[in-house]
Amino acid sequence: MNQQDRQHQHDHHDTRATRPARRGVRVLLAAGAAAFTLTAGLATPLNPAPQEAQAKDDGGKKTLTVAVAQSVDSLSPFLAQRLLSTSVSRLMYDFLTNYDPKDNHVVPGLATKWESSPDKLTWTYTIRSDSKWSDGQKTTAKDAAFTFNKMMTDDGAATANGSFVSNFEKVTAPSDTQLVIKLKKPQATMTALDVPIVPEHVWKDVKDFSKFNNDKDFPVVGNGPYVLTGYKTDQYVKLKVNKDFWRKSKTPQFDEIVFKTYKDQDAAVAALRKGEVSFVAGSPALTPAQAASLKGDKNIKVNEGPGRRFYAIAVNPGWKTKSGQKFGDGNKALLDQKVRQALFRAVDTKTIVDKVFQGHAVEGAGYIPPRFQDYFWEPSDGQKLSYDPKAAGKLLDEAGYPLKGGKRVGKDGKPLDLRMLCHATDPNDKAVGKYLKEWYGKIGVGLTLNCVDDVSVPWYAGEYDLAFDGWSVNPDPDFVLGIHTCAALPTKAKEIAATDNGICDKKFDGLYEQQLAEYDPAKRADIVKDMESWLYDSAYMNVMAYPNAVEAYRTDQIKSIETMPTASGNIYGQDGYWSWWSAQPATASDSSDSGSSSSTGVVIGIVVAALVVIGGGVFVARRRRTTADDRE
């Protein structure tokens, strides 16, 4: 999910982001949307007055204020997994390649062109000569080589996006404009390396990449379309336009972007109505009631399109480190595939789509959302684990959990009771949780919801049984597949890692390696679908729905803003910076009520709740454990 966009997006990374969210879907690490308490006496956005004053005092400087219901996990691109964090990374740093906003095809970024050797083991990138760091130094191929080499040799630097370089053998920069990457085996993702490139002259002095959060000295040196100028934990992130950014075809119309925190989604919607903010997106989408309440306002437009994330139940597979050390306290009954499949068959996904999402979602099936048709997979009729309480009960009987007095009881005489992590700020988690308690109860399984602001602590400690999960998926699905491999497991118990849910299986790993090495698009898609089939049968991930992207903005404050993809796309949580880059402020002549603007300088507020829901991804998306839509 750009990975980076873990709803956790994870999307990533932008899945990635959304990692993330790597890719998003870095999107989208997983991390859960965090709730923040407003300081008594302040207006709805945290500390809005200083920003509004600045907009006025600077003689009409145009500030795009983005209100978020998610905190930053890290401003280091090596650690960031939550959707907000990976979204900020996309603004601060350039990537080798980018995705075209119209249809997601790969376009040049820091690299102007690339080519591979006949055996596909050596890739040469031409680095643009017109890019420079915000401190005035020239960006070169040596910066890219430093970034990748650090990820290859330092576990801390590989936290967010390590899967991209696990197959790299050697990275060199023969000249300032030539980057050469040699691979151990062919790798199909070489034009989709969603990795922010950092300046070597700044980062070479970092002592511990696992702890450095890049949040002390401002402005932060970058080469992206914006420069990070300020940050205060759980309050704001400030960026200004990088006037030296190489892309000159279009100049951003907002001088500054400020990400601010709102206490909850209802407060954000209320602020939109009042004209205090200009854009609102939910976690991962506006609720049906919120969207419906806004449609009657002549100055508000509700934008809805197919989403790039999934909404799922993740099952604790029994966490362990890369060396095999087991940790966590997941219910051992869940190690039995029949028990997991029984829980799968107890869930009525149609009711979830109809009652919770009220039609603003598509019933879940495979791991990749239908928005990405090349990789979308559905189980065959004979393979489907469709809603069937009787079949679920039979599976539990076969697994050795007979029904006694209305409760499933194991051989040890203890009832089968499960704990489920949920995001305290996500209304969907709470609504679905109520249904799950009812449905599981019908088959004799107890369920206790543990709704917390930050699910990442119990998540990475393996201290849960079930969890709401979700990642933003990138156009290339490698990232959201890689987070389920053994290589993504933590090095030490309970430490943040690239893994989504602690899954480690040799067959899945083998399929992952096959898809990574397959350059034929159709053949690779078939392998990816085999991976989705394995995830489905294993029942470690029950994808219940693919939520639509539902968001709204004030047409009297935003004249136009680019969606991605252009046709029926989303605005927040894109695989790129296109929405912010393209946003055009409305003028008095555009507005039916120009008095709704919040200051004499144009102040636009965008409210986003983590699109990653992990049960929720990054965040650390990876990224978003509080994410969402992908990491990226």
C-alpha positions in Angstrom: 0.0 0.0 0.0 1.9 2.7 -1.7 2.9 1.0 0.7 3.2 3.8 2.4 0.0 3.9 2.9 -1.0 1.3 5.5 -4.2 1.9 6.9 -2.4 0.8 9.1 -2.6 2.5 4.2 0.1 0.3 6.2 -1.1 2.9 1.7 2.2 3.1 0.8 4.3 2.6 1.6 2.1 4.4 -0.2 0.7 0.4 -0.7 3.0 2.2 -0.4 1.4 4.6 0.9 -0.5 4.6 0.8 3.8 1.1 3.2 1.3 2.2 2.6 0.2 3.9 3.2 4.5 1.6 0.5 4.0 1.2 -1.2 1.8 2.3 0.4 -0.7 0.7 0.9 3.0 2.4 1.5 -0.7 2.3 3.1 -1.8 2.6 3.9 2.0 0.1 8.8 -0.3 -0.7 9.6 -1.4 1.5 12.4 -4.8 2.5 13.6 -6.3 5.9 13.3 -5.5 7.8 16.5 -7.8 10.1 18.3 -6.6 13.3 19.7 -8.1 15.5 22.4 -8.5 19.1 21.7 -7.0 21.5 24.3 -9.7 23.3 26.2 -10.6 26.7 24.8 -9.1 26.1 21.3 -11.1 26.1 18.1 -11.8 22.9 16.3 -8.4 22.5 14.7 -5.5 22.3 17.1 -3.9 25.7 17.5 -5.4 27.1 14.4 -4.9 30.7 15.3 -1.2 30.9 14.7 -1.6 29.5 11.2 -4.5 31.8 10.3 -2.5 34.8 11.6 0.4 33.8 9.5 -1.7 33.6 6.4 -2.9 37.1 7.1 0.4 38.6 8.2 2.3 37.3 5.2 0.3 39.5 2.8 -2.0 37.0 1.3 0.1 33.8 1.4 -2.1 30.9 0.5 -2.1 28.1 3.0 -3.7 24.7 2.5 -4.6 23.4 5.9 -5.0 19.7 6.2 -6.7 18.4 9.3 -5.9 14.8 10.1 -7.2 12.3 12.6 -3.9 10.4 12.6 -0.6 11.2 14.2 2.8 11.0 12.6 4.7 7.8 13.5 7.9 9.1 12.1 9.1 11.7 9.6 12.0 9.5 8.7 11.2 7.9 5.3 13.1 4.8 6.5 10.6 4.3 9.4 7.3 6.0 8.3 4.4 3.6 7.7 1.3 5.5 8.6 -0.6 7.1 5.7 -0.1 10.6 7.0 3.6 10.1 7.4 4.1 8.5 4.0 2.0 11.2 2.4 4.3 13.8 3.9 7.4 11.8 2.6 6.0 12.0 -0.9 5.9 15.7 -0.6 9.4 16.0 0.9 11.4 13.6 -1.2 11.6 12.6 -4.9 11.3 8.9 -6.0 13.1 7.4 -8.9 9.7 7.0 -10.7 6.2 8.1 -10.2 2.7 7.1 -11.3 0.7 9.1 -13.8 -2.4 10.5 -12.2 -4.6 9.7 -15.2 -4.2 5.9 -15.3 -1.3 4.9 -12.9 1.3 4.1 -15.6 4.9 4.7 -14.6 6.4 8.1 -15.4 9.8 9.6 -14.7 10.6 11.0 -11.3 14.2 11.6 -10.1 15.1 9.2 -12.9 14.5 10.4 -16.4 14.9 7.0 -18.1 16.0 3.5 -17.2 17.0 0.3 -19.0 17.9 -3.2 -18.1 20.6 -5.7 -19.3 19.3 -8.6 -21.5 19.4 -10.9 -18.5 17.4 -8.4 -16.4 20.0 -8.5 -13.7 21.5 -5.0 -14.1 19.3 -1.9 -14.2 20.7 1.5 -15.1 18.9 4.7 -14.3 19.7 8.2 -15.6 19.3 10.7 -12.8 18.1 14.1 -13.8 20.6 16.9 -13.7 18.1 19.6 -12.8 17.2 18.4 -9.3 18.8 19.9 -6.2 18.3 19.7 -2.4 16.6 22.5 -0.7 19.9 23.6 0.9 21.2 24.3 -2.6 23.4 21.2 -3.1 22.9 19.2 -6.3 21.0 15.9 -6.2 23.1 13.1 -7.7 23.0 9.4 -8.3 25.2 9.1 -5.3 22.3 10.1 -3.0 20.2 7.3 -4.5 23.0 4.8 -4.1 23.5 5.9 -0.5 19.7 5.5 0.2 19.5 1.9 -1.2 22.9 0.8 0.3 21.8 2.0 3.7 18.6 0.0 3.4 20.6 -3.1 2.3 23.1 -3.0 5.3 21.1 -1.5 8.2 18.0 -3.2 9.6 16.8 0.1 11.0 16.9 1.7 7.6 15.0 -1.3 6.1 12.0 -1.0 8.5 9.6 0.6 6.1 10.7 -0.4 2.6 13.2 -3.1 3.0 11.4 -5.6 0.7 12.3 -3.4 -2.3 16.1 -4.0 -1.8 16.1 -7.6 -0.4 17.0 -8.9 -3.9 19.7 -6.2 -4.6 23.2 -7.4 -4.9 25.0 -4.2 -5.4 24.2 -0.5 -6.0 26.7 2.0 -7.4 26.8 5.5 -8.9 29.5 5.6 -11.6 28.7 9.2 -12.2 26.4 12.0 -10.8 23.7 11.1 -13.4 24.1 7.3 -13.5 22.7 4.8 -11.0 23.4 1.1 -11.4 21.5 -1.6 -9.5 22.7 -5.2 -9.8 20.2 -7.9 -8.8 20.6 -11.4 -7.4 17.6 -12.5 -9.5 15.3 -10.7 -12.0 12.9 -8.3 -10.2 9.7 -7.1 -11.9 9.3 -4.1 -9.6 12.3 -2.1 -10.8 10.2 0.6 -12.3 8.0 0.8 -9.2 10.6 1.3 -6.4 8.5 3.4 -4.0 11.5 4.6 -1.9 12.1 8.2 -1.0 15.6 9.3 -2.0 17.5 11.2 0.8 20.5 13.5 0.8 23.7 11.6 1.6 25.4 14.7 3.0 22.7 15.0 5.7 21.9 11.4 6.5 25.4 10.0 6.5 25.8 11.4 10.1 22.8 9.6 11.5 24.0 7.2 14.1 20.9 5.0 14.6 18.4 4.7 11.8 16.0 2.8 13.9 15.5 5.7 16.3 16.1 8.8 14.2 12.8 10.4 13.4 13.9 13.4 11.3 11.9 15.8 13.4 14.2 18.2 15.2 16.0 20.5 12.8 14.0 22.6 10.3 13.7 23.2 7.5 14.4 19.5 6.7 16.6 19.1 3.6 14.6 17.5 0.8 14.2 17.6 -3.0 10.5 17.0 -3.4 7.8 19.5 -4.4 7.5 20.7 -0.8 10.0 21.4 2.1 9.2 20.5 5.7 9.4 23.6 7.7 7.9 22.7 11.1 6.4 19.9 13.2 4.9 19.5 16.6 3.8 16.1 17.9 0.1 15.5 17.5 -0.5 19.1 16.5 0.8 19.9 13.0 3.2 19.3 10.1 4.1 22.4 8.0 5.5 22.4 4.5 6.2 25.2 2.0 6.4 24.9 -1.8 9.9 24.1 -3.0 10.3 26.7 -5.7 13.4 25.0 -7.0 11.6 21.7 -7.7 12.4 20.4 -11.2 8.8 20.0 -12.4 8.0 23.4 -13.9 5.0 22.5 -16.0 2.6 23.6 -13.3 3.2 25.8 -10.3 1.3 25.0 -7.1 -1.2 27.7 -6.2 -0.9 27.2 -2.5 2.3 28.5 -0.9 2.1 26.3 2.2 0.5 23.0 3.4 -0.3 22.5 7.1 -1.5 19.1 8.4 -3.4 19.6 11.6 -5.2 17.3 14.0 -8.9 17.2 14.6 -10.4 15.3 17.6 -12.8 13.2 15.5 -14.5 12.9 12.1 -17.8 14.4 13.2 -15.9 17.6 14.3 -14.2 17.7 10.9 -17.5 17.4 9.0 -19.0 20.2 11.2 -15.9 22.3 10.4 -16.5 21.7 6.6 -20.0 22.9 6.9 -18.8 26.1 8.7 -16.2 26.8 6.0 -13.4 26.3 8.5 -11.9 23.5 6.3 -12.2 22.8 2.7 -11.9 19.1 2.3 -12.8 16.1 4.5 -12.0 12.4 4.1 -12.8 9.7 6.6 -11.1 6.7 8.1 -11.1 5.3 5.6 -14.1 7.1 4.2 -16.9 9.4 5.3 -19.7 7.4 6.9 -22.9 7.1 4.9 -24.7 9.4 7.3 -22.0 12.0 7.1 -21.9 11.9 3.3 -25.7 12.2 3.1 -25.8 15.1 5.5 -23.4 17.1 3.2 -25.1 16.4 -0.1 -27.7 19.1 0.4 -25.2 21.9 0.8 -24.8 23.9 -2.5 -21.2 24.7 -1.7 -20.1 21.2 -0.9 -19.3 18.4 -3.3 -19.1 14.8 -2.2 -16.6 12.8 -4.2 -16.9 9.0 -4.4 -15.0 6.5 -6.3 -13.7 2.9 -6.1 -11.3 2.6 -3.2 -7.7 1.3 -3.3 -7.8 -0.5 0.1 -9.4 -3.5 1.7 -11.1 -3.9 5.0 -10.3 -7.2 6.7 -10.1 -9.4 9.8 -6.5 -10.4 10.5 -6.0 -13.6 12.6 -3.0 -13.9 14.9 -0.9 -16.7 13.3 1.4 -17.1 16.2 4.1 -14.4 16.1 7.8 -15.2 15.9 11.1 -13.5 15.1 13.2 -14.2 12.0 15.2 -16.6 14.1 12.1 -18.5 15.2 11.7 -17.1 18.7 8.0 -17.2 19.5 6.2 -14.4 21.4 2.8 -13.0 22.0 -0.3 -14.6 23.5 -2.6 -15.4 20.6 -5.2 -18.1 21.2 -3.6 -21.4 20.1 -7.0 -22.5 18.7 -6.3 -20.1 15.8 -3.4 -22.2 14.7 -5.9 -24.7 13.4 -7.0 -23.8 9.8 -10.5 -25.3 10.4 -11.1 -22.9 13.3 -10.0 -19.9 11.2 -12.2 -21.0 8.3 -15.1 -21.4 10.7 -14.7 -17.8 11.8 -14.6 -16.9 8.1 -17.9 -18.6 7.4 -19.6 -17.0 10.4 -19.2 -13.5 8.8 -22.0 -12.1 6.7 -20.1 -9.7 4.4 -23.3 -8.7 2.5 -24.8 -7.4 5.7 -21.6 -5.4 6.4 -21.7 -3.8 3.0 -25.5 -3.1 3.2 -25.8 -2.1 6.8 -22.4 -0.6 7.9 -21.2 0.8 4.6 -24.8 1.3 3.3 -23.7 0.3 -0.2 -20.6 2.5 -0.3 -18.4 -0.6 -0.6 -18.0 -3.8 -2.5 -18.1 -7.2 -0.8 -14.7 -8.6 -0.2 -13.1 -11.6 -1.9 -9.4 -11.6 -2.8 -6.7 -9.5 -1.3 -6.3 -7.0 -4.1 -9.3 -4.6 -4.6 -11.2 -4.7 -7.9 -9.9 -1.2 -8.8 -6.8 -3.1 -9.9 -8.4 -5.4 -12.4 -5.2 -7.1 -13.5 -4.6 -8.5 -10.1 -8.2 -8.9 -8.8 -9.0 -12.5 -7.8 -12.2 -14.2 -6.6 -12.6 -17.7 -5.2 -14.3 -20.4 -7.3 -17.7 -21.6 -6.2 -16.2 -24.7 -4.6 -13.6 -22.6 -2.8 -15.8 -19.9 -1.4 -16.0 -19.6 2.4 -19.3 -17.9 2.2 -21.6 -17.1 5.1 -23.0 -20.3 6.5 -23.2 -20.7 10.3 -24.0 -24.4 10.1 -20.9 -25.1 8.0 -18.9 -23.0 10.5 -20.3 -25.1 13.4 -19.3 -28.3 11.6 -15.8 -27.0 11.1 -15.5 -26.3 14.8 -16.8 -29.8 15.6 -14.2 -31.3 13.4 -11.5 -29.1 15.0 -12.4 -30.5 18.5 -14.5 -27.7 19.8 -17.9 -29.2 20.5 -20.9 -27.0 21.5 -21.7 -27.4 25.3 -24.3 -25.2 26.9 -24.2 -22.7 24.0 -20.3 -22.4 24.1 -17.6 -24.0 22.1 -15.3 -25.9 24.5 -11.8 -27.2 23.8 -10.1 -30.4 25.1 -8.9 -28.4 28.1 -12.5 -27.6 29.1 -12.1 -23.9 28.5 -14.5 -22.0 26.3 -13.4 -20.6 23.0 -13.3 -16.9 23.7 -11.4 -14.5 21.5 -10.1 -10.9 21.8 -10.3 -8.5 18.9 -8.3 -5.3 18.4 -10.2 -2.4 17.0 -9.4 1.3 16.4 -11.2 3.5 19.0 -11.7 6.2 16.5 -13.1 4.1 13.7 -16.9 3.9 13.6 -16.7 1.0 11.1 -14.7 -1.1 13.5 -17.2 -0.6 16.3 -20.2 -1.2 14.1 -18.8 -4.4 12.5 -17.5 -5.5 15.9 -21.1 -5.6 17.2 -22.2 -7.8 14.3 -19.2 -10.1 14.9 -20.1 -10.6 18.5 -23.6 -11.6 17.5 -22.4 -13.9 14.6 -19.6 -15.6 16.5 -22.0 -16.0 19.5 -24.4 -17.9 17.2 -21.7 -20.6 16.6 -20.6 -20.6 20.3 -17.5 -18.4 20.1 -17.1 -15.5 22.5 -15.7 -12.2 21.4 -14.4 -9.2 23.4 -13.6 -6.0 21.5 -10.5 -4.2 22.6 -10.8 -0.7 21.1 -7.7 1.4 21.7 -6.3 4.6 20.2 -3.0 3.0 19.2 -3.3 -0.6 18.2 0.4 -0.8 17.2 1.6 -1.7 20.7 -0.5 -4.9 21.2 -0.2 -5.6 17.5 3.5 -5.8 17.3 3.7 -7.6 20.6 1.4 -10.3 19.2 -1.0 -9.8 22.1 -4.4 -10.2 20.3 -6.4 -12.9 18.7 -8.2 -11.0 15.9 -7.8 -7.5 14.6 -9.4 -5.2 12.1 -6.8 -4.7 9.3 -6.5 -2.8 6.1 -4.0 -1.5 3.6 -3.9 0.9 0.7 -2.8 -1.1 -2.4 -0.5 0.4 -5.0 -0.7 -0.1 -8.7 2.1 -2.6 -8.3 1.0 -5.1 -5.5 4.5 -6.3 -4.5 4.6 -4.3 -1.3 1.3 -5.6 0.2 2.3 -9.1 -0.7 5.8 -8.8 0.7 4.4 -7.8 4.2 3.3 -11.4 4.5 6.6 -13.0 3.9 9.1 -14.5 6.4 11.6 -11.8 5.5 9.3 -9.2 6.9 9.2 -10.7 10.4 10.9 -8.7 13.2 14.5 -9.3 14.2 13.6 -9.0 17.9 10.4 -9.9 19.7 7.8 -7.1 19.9 9.7 -4.6 17.8 8.1 -2.8 14.9 8.8 -4.6 11.6 7.7 -4.7 8.0 5.3 -7.6 8.6 1.6 -6.9 8.6 0.3 -9.8 10.7 3.3 -12.1 11.5 2.5 -14.6 8.7 5.4 -16.8 7.6 4.8 -19.7 5.2 7.3 -21.4 2.8 4.7 -21.9 0.0 3.6 -18.3 0.1 7.3 -17.2 0.1 8.0 -19.3 -2.9 5.1 -17.7 -4.8 6.3 -14.3 -3.8 9.7 -15.0 -5.2 8.2 -16.2 -8.4 6.0 -13.2 -9.0 8.9 -10.9 -8.2 11.0 -12.5 -10.9 8.3 -12.7 -13.6 8.5 -9.9 -16.2 5.6 -11.1 -18.3 2.6 -9.1 -16.9 0.0 -11.8 -17.6 2.1 -14.6 -16.0 3.0 -12.4 -13.1 -0.7 -11.6 -12.5 -1.5 -15.3 -12.4 1.1 -15.9 -9.7 -0.2 -13.0 -7.7 -3.7 -14.5 -7.9 -2.3 -17.8 -6.6 -0.9 -15.9 -3.7 -4.3 -14.4 -3.0 -5.8 -17.9 -3.3 -3.4 -19.1 -0.6 -4.2 -16.2 1.7 -7.9 -16.9 1.3 -7.7 -20.7 1.9 -5.4 -20.1 4.9 -8.1 -17.8 6.4 -5.4 -15.7 8.1 -7.0 -12.7 6.3 -10.7 -12.4 5.8 -11.2 -9.5 3.4 -14.8 -8.4 4.2 -15.1 -5.3 2.0 -13.4 -2.9 -0.4 -14.7 0.5 0.9 -15.2 3.3 -1.6 -13.2 6.4 -1.3 -15.9 8.9 0.0 -14.7 12.4 0.6 -16.1 16.0 0.4 -14.8 19.4 -0.3 -16.1 23.0 -0.4 -16.5 24.3 -3.9 -16.4 27.9 -2.6 -12.8 27.3 -1.3 -11.4 24.7 -3.8 -12.0 25.6 -7.5 -10.5 22.4 -8.7 -8.3 19.5 -7.5 -7.0 16.4 -9.3 -8.3 12.9 -8.6 -6.3 9.8 -9.2 -7.1 8.1 -11.4 -8.7 11.0 -13.3 -11.9 9.0 -13.9 -13.7 8.1 -10.7 -10.6 8.5 -8.6 -9.7 9.6 -5.0 -8.2 12.9 -3.8 -6.6 11.9 -0.5 -4.1 9.0 -0.2 -2.9 9.1 -3.8 0.2 7.4 -5.2 1.8 10.7 -5.6 1.5 14.4 -4.8 -0.9 15.3 -7.6 -3.9 16.5 -5.6 -1.9 19.0 -3.5 0.2 20.0 -6.5 -2.9 20.7 -8.7 -5.2 22.3 -6.1 -6.6 25.6 -7.3 -8.1 28.0 -4.7 -11.6 29.4 -5.4 -11.9 33.1 -5.8 -14.7 35.4 -4.8 -16.1 35.1 -8.3 -16.1 31.3 -8.0 -17.9 31.3 -4.8 -21.6 31.5 -4.1 -20.8 32.6 -0.6 -17.3 34.1 -0.5 -17.8 35.0 3.1 -17.3 31.5 4.2 -13.5 31.7 3.7 -11.7 31.4 7.1 -9.2 34.2 6.5 -8.2 37.0 4.2 -5.3 34.9 3.0 -6.8 31.7 1.5 -6.8 29.1 4.2 -7.9 25.7 3.0 -8.4 22.9 5.4 -8.3 19.3 4.5 -9.3 16.7 7.0 -8.3 13.2 6.7 -8.7 10.3 9.0 -6.3 7.5 8.6 -7.1 5.4 5.6 -5.4 2.5 7.0 -7.3 0.3 9.3 -5.5 -2.3 10.9 -6.9 -3.8 13.2 -5.0 -1.4 11.5 -2.3 -0.1 7.7 1.7 1.9 9.2 1.3 2.4 10.5 3.7 1.3 10.5 1.8 1.3 7.4 4.3 -1.0 8.3 2.9 2.1 7.7 0.1 2.5 9.3 -0.8 0.3 12.0 -3.1 3.1 12.6 -3.7 3.6 9.0 -4.9 3.2 6.5 -5.7 3.7 3.1 -1.5 2.2 2.0 1.0 3.0 3.3 0.3 4.4 0.6 
